[in-house]
Amino acid sequence: MSLVRWNPVRDLATFPSDIVSMQKEINHMFDRFFRGGTLEEGDIMPTTWLPAVDLVEKDNEFVAKVELPGVNKDDVKITLQENILTIRGEKKEEKETKESSYHRLERSYGSFQRSFTLPTTVKADKVEAQYKDGILTINLPKAEEAKRKQIEVKVR
């Protein structure tokens, strides 16, 4: 066995490309895990589908907006129990016809469920939901005791 002197300059020659390829691999791993998969050449389709959700707190209410393109409103169920908002549903796959010859299948299908714990109490009997152009909007009014109250400070 012969000893070879370590030369850091030689190792630095491949350093930037090694870091870039490692970064791409890590990004790819996180994309697959958190977003249900990303498609590259040769991939068939993602393994899961979770709709994107924006949950915003305003002074008097919470507003949740859920992207549900291609989902029938009758296939979506919304529940509120003990300050946990749950949205579940299913995006049904279109039936394949014998005359069709698919070159790529990138759209995801299947059931989904998203649950969010709200930080304050809401008026469950006043919750409203609208569905338009593939966007589900849920308005959750805060209970009176949960609303911010401004208290005037008196000077003596």
PyMOL commands that set and color helices and strands:
alter all, ss='L'
color gray80, all
select helices_A, chain A and resi 8-12+15-34+73-75+124-126+144-146
alter helices_A, ss='H'
color red, helices_A
select strands_A, chain A and resi 53-57+61-67+76-81+84-91+110-117+128-132+135-141
alter strands_A, ss='S'
color yellow, strands_A
deselect
rebuild
show_as cartoon
